[in-house]
Amino acid sequence: MMSSDLNQFKQAAEAFQFNGRLFFNPEQKITFARSPGRLDVMGGIADYSGSLVLEMSIAEATFAAIQTHSEPALEIISQREDGDSYFQMPLAAFGTAHRPIPYVDGAAYFQKDPENRWASYVAGVFLVLMREKEATFSHGAKILIRSDVPEGKGVSSSAAIEVATMLAIAKAYSIDLDPIETAILSQMVENKVAGAPCGIMDQMTVVNGRKGQLMALLCQPATIEGYVDIPANFAFWGIDSGIRHAVSGADYGSVRVGAFMGLKILQSLGYKGDYLANLAPSEFEQHYRNKLPESLEGADFLEQYGELPDTVTTVEPERVYWMLAVWKT
């Protein structure tokens, strides 16, 4: 059963006009999907290090409407407060079902024009489904996106877009996905096509969050430990710091790289774990703290330890990365 806000979006989408004409054909089926944003209650900054996090869905959501058509092309419109953004591309740009292009080429396709980078979060779903599910898209689609999730505020606006688009496309093209798979594939859109090195927490919460409950998620890689009812006399508030948050930004990426550099060095010193979150503070203090450098230039790390144990980020040789900043007293 659709919620009232999805019903409102459905009505608006059916009547939506672009360049003076209805965007969708009123005689053909339109598929709709809704995905909420999320509030990180505890632990989220370390999700890529395997932490246990506590997350909740929020009322604000992203909506996607899709209608397939015979043309082998994608037309995407994102409704924004400052005006609608339009993007068009041929499906052939992603290759064929038997030979889809590599992710690096898909990312490069959207990086050519920074004005169109936003479309990678939507169109990238097609490439991920081609590569990971061997999906065949012999016909294209029109896609309309509207989001109430604030952008750049750390409440998973990008994950909400990816998941809503993934759900709508899977339904429109009859592709079977379970909830965990939906979250993992949506994360791949962000990591591999949009080029943002987020962990799994955002997409898992967007897909699996429940109203009135907190979700406990162990990010190793994505195990739901359970749900906790929010007491009736409790409320959670997200306070806007005024500082724009961007998972795709250099600061977030450098922190993640530093964390995985630290993991690689610890493993070379005898640590047997695959996740930093599993290293007890007492064990770190006793065995590793005095052996781990406070910071290290990328070139020195690559020479001494090789590549990162991370499939999402890479080390920039000329950059200095910090590993012990949070441990300083």
C-alpha positions in Angstrom: 0.0 0.0 0.0 1.4 3.3 -1.0 1.9 6.1 1.5 0.2 9.4 1.0 3.4 11.2 0.0 4.1 8.6 -2.7 0.5 9.1 -3.9 1.1 12.8 -4.2 4.3 12.2 -6.2 2.4 9.8 -8.4 -0.2 12.4 -9.3 2.4 15.1 -9.8 4.5 12.8 -12.0 1.6 11.8 -14.2 0.9 15.5 -14.8 4.5 16.6 -15.1 5.4 18.6 -18.2 8.8 19.3 -19.7 9.2 21.8 -22.5 5.5 22.3 -22.6 4.6 18.6 -23.1 3.7 15.7 -20.7 7.0 13.9 -19.8 5.3 10.5 -19.5 3.0 8.9 -22.0 -0.4 8.7 -20.3 -1.3 5.5 -22.2 1.7 3.5 -20.8 2.6 2.2 -17.4 4.7 4.2 -14.9 6.5 2.5 -12.1 7.1 4.4 -8.8 9.4 3.9 -5.8 10.1 5.7 -2.6 13.2 5.6 -0.4 13.8 7.5 2.8 16.9 9.3 4.1 18.6 8.2 7.3 19.9 9.6 10.5 23.1 8.2 11.9 22.5 7.7 15.7 25.8 6.0 16.6 28.9 4.6 14.9 28.4 5.6 11.3 31.7 7.3 10.6 33.5 3.9 10.9 31.2 1.8 8.8 33.9 1.1 6.3 36.0 -0.2 9.1 33.4 -2.8 10.1 31.8 -1.0 13.0 28.5 -1.7 14.6 26.2 1.2 13.8 22.8 2.3 15.0 20.6 4.0 12.3 17.1 5.2 11.8 15.0 6.2 8.8 13.7 9.7 8.5 10.4 11.0 7.1 12.0 12.9 4.2 12.4 10.7 1.1 13.4 10.4 -2.5 10.8 9.4 -5.2 11.5 7.9 -8.6 9.2 7.3 -11.5 10.2 5.3 -14.6 8.5 4.6 -17.8 10.1 2.3 -20.4 10.0 3.2 -24.1 11.2 1.8 -27.4 14.1 4.2 -27.9 17.5 2.8 -26.7 18.2 5.9 -24.6 17.7 7.3 -21.2 16.0 10.6 -20.4 16.4 11.7 -16.7 14.9 14.7 -15.0 15.7 15.7 -11.4 13.2 18.1 -9.9 15.1 20.7 -7.9 14.1 23.9 -6.0 16.3 26.0 -8.3 14.9 24.4 -11.5 14.7 21.0 -13.2 17.9 19.3 -14.4 17.8 17.3 -17.6 20.1 14.6 -18.8 20.0 12.3 -21.8 22.3 9.5 -23.0 22.2 6.5 -25.3 22.2 3.1 -23.6 24.9 2.0 -26.0 27.3 4.2 -24.0 27.3 1.5 -21.4 28.2 -1.2 -24.0 26.1 -4.3 -24.5 24.7 -7.0 -22.2 27.5 -9.3 -23.2 30.2 -6.7 -23.0 29.3 -3.8 -20.7 31.9 -1.2 -20.3 34.3 -1.2 -17.2 33.3 0.8 -14.2 36.2 3.1 -14.7 34.9 4.1 -18.2 31.4 4.6 -16.8 32.7 6.9 -14.1 34.7 8.8 -16.7 31.6 9.2 -18.9 29.9 11.3 -16.2 33.1 13.1 -15.1 33.5 14.7 -18.5 30.9 17.3 -17.6 30.7 18.3 -13.9 27.2 19.7 -14.5 25.9 16.2 -15.3 27.7 14.3 -12.6 24.4 14.1 -10.6 23.0 11.8 -13.3 25.6 9.1 -12.5 23.6 8.3 -9.3 20.6 7.4 -11.5 21.9 6.2 -14.8 24.7 4.3 -13.0 22.1 1.8 -11.8 21.8 0.5 -15.4 25.5 -0.1 -15.7 25.7 -1.9 -12.3 22.8 -4.1 -13.2 24.4 -4.9 -16.6 27.7 -5.9 -14.9 26.5 -7.6 -11.7 23.2 -9.1 -12.8 23.8 -9.5 -16.6 20.7 -7.5 -17.1 19.7 -6.8 -20.7 18.2 -3.4 -21.5 17.0 -3.5 -25.1 14.8 -0.5 -24.6 15.4 2.7 -22.7 13.4 4.7 -20.2 12.2 8.1 -19.0 13.0 8.7 -15.3 11.8 11.4 -13.0 13.4 12.0 -9.6 12.2 14.2 -6.8 13.8 14.3 -3.4 12.9 15.9 -0.1 16.1 14.6 1.6 18.4 17.6 2.2 21.5 17.4 0.1 24.9 17.7 1.7 23.6 17.4 5.3 24.8 13.9 6.1 21.4 12.2 5.9 22.1 10.0 2.8 20.5 11.9 0.0 22.6 10.1 -2.5 21.8 6.6 -1.1 18.1 7.5 -1.2 18.4 8.4 -4.9 20.3 5.2 -5.7 17.9 2.9 -3.9 14.7 4.6 -5.2 16.1 4.3 -8.7 17.2 0.7 -8.2 13.8 -0.3 -6.9 12.0 1.4 -9.8 14.3 0.0 -12.5 14.2 -3.5 -11.1 10.4 -3.4 -11.0 10.0 -1.9 -14.5 12.4 -4.4 -16.1 11.4 -7.4 -14.0 14.7 -7.9 -12.3 14.5 -9.9 -9.0 16.5 -8.3 -6.1 16.3 -9.0 -2.4 16.7 -6.2 0.1 20.4 -6.9 0.9 21.3 -7.2 -2.8 19.4 -4.0 -3.5 21.5 -2.2 -0.9 24.8 -3.7 -2.1 24.2 -2.9 -5.7 23.1 0.6 -4.8 26.4 1.1 -2.9 28.2 -0.1 -6.0 26.5 2.7 -8.0 28.0 5.3 -5.6 31.4 3.6 -5.3 32.0 2.5 -8.9 30.1 5.0 -11.1 29.6 8.2 -9.0 33.0 7.8 -7.5 32.1 8.4 -3.8 33.8 5.9 -1.4 30.8 5.4 1.0 30.4 2.4 3.2 27.4 0.1 3.2 25.6 1.8 6.1 23.6 4.3 4.1 22.1 2.0 1.6 21.3 -0.7 4.1 19.4 1.8 6.3 17.6 3.3 3.3 16.4 -0.2 2.2 15.8 -1.9 5.6 15.0 0.9 8.0 11.7 0.7 9.9 9.4 3.4 11.2 9.7 3.9 14.9 12.7 1.7 15.3 16.5 1.9 15.3 18.4 -0.6 13.2 21.6 -2.2 14.5 23.9 -3.0 11.6 27.2 -4.8 11.8 29.1 -3.6 8.7 31.1 -6.8 8.2 30.1 -6.5 5.5 26.3 -6.0 6.1 24.6 -7.9 8.8 21.4 -6.6 10.5 21.8 -7.5 14.2 18.2 -6.4 15.1 15.8 -3.6 15.6 15.2 -1.5 18.8 11.8 0.2 19.4 12.1 3.9 20.0 10.2 4.7 23.2 7.2 6.9 22.8 8.7 9.7 24.9 12.0 9.8 22.9 12.7 11.9 19.8 15.8 12.2 17.6 16.8 15.5 16.1 19.4 16.1 13.3 20.9 19.6 13.8 22.3 21.2 10.7 25.9 22.3 11.4 26.0 24.5 8.3 29.0 22.6 7.0 28.3 20.8 3.7 28.9 17.1 3.8 30.1 15.2 0.8 31.1 11.5 0.7 32.7 12.3 -2.7 34.9 15.0 -1.2 38.6 14.8 -0.7 38.4 15.0 3.1 36.2 11.9 3.5 38.3 10.0 1.0 41.6 10.8 2.7 40.2 9.7 6.1 39.1 6.4 4.6 42.5 5.9 2.9 44.3 6.7 6.1 42.2 4.1 7.9 43.0 1.4 5.4 46.6 2.3 5.4 46.6 1.8 9.1 44.9 -1.5 8.7 47.5 -2.7 6.2 50.4 -1.6 8.5 48.8 -3.3 11.5 48.4 -6.5 9.5 52.1 -6.3 8.6 52.8 -6.1 12.3 50.8 -9.2 13.2 47.2 -8.1 13.4 45.0 -11.0 12.0 41.7 -9.1 11.6 40.1 -7.9 8.4 38.4 -4.9 10.1 39.8 -2.1 12.3 36.6 -2.2 14.4 37.6 -5.6 15.7 40.8 -4.4 17.2 40.3 -3.8 20.9 41.7 -0.4 22.3 43.6 -2.3 24.9 45.2 -4.6 22.3 46.1 -1.5 20.2 47.7 0.3 23.1 49.7 -2.7 24.2 50.9 -4.0 20.9 50.6 -1.5 18.1 50.3 2.1 19.1 54.0 2.9 19.3 54.7 1.0 16.0 52.2 2.8 13.9 53.3 6.1 12.2 51.2 9.2 13.0 51.2 10.1 9.3 52.7 8.8 6.1 53.1 10.1 2.6 51.4 8.1 0.0 54.5 7.3 -2.0 56.3 6.0 1.1 53.3 3.8 1.9 53.1 2.3 -1.6 56.8 1.6 -1.5 56.8 -0.1 1.9 53.4 -1.9 2.0 51.9 -2.0 -1.5 48.3 -1.4 -2.4 45.4 -0.8 0.0 43.1 -3.7 1.2 40.2 -1.6 -0.1 38.4 -2.0 -3.4 37.0 1.6 -3.4 39.9 4.0 -2.8 43.5 4.4 -4.0 46.6 6.0 -2.4 47.7 9.3 -4.0 51.6 9.2 -3.9 52.0 13.0 -3.2 49.4 13.2 -0.4 50.1 12.9 3.3 47.7 10.7 5.2 47.0 10.6 8.9 46.5 7.4 10.8 46.9 8.3 14.5 45.2 11.7 14.7 42.2 10.4 16.7 44.5 8.6 19.2 46.5 11.7 20.2 46.0 12.8 23.8 
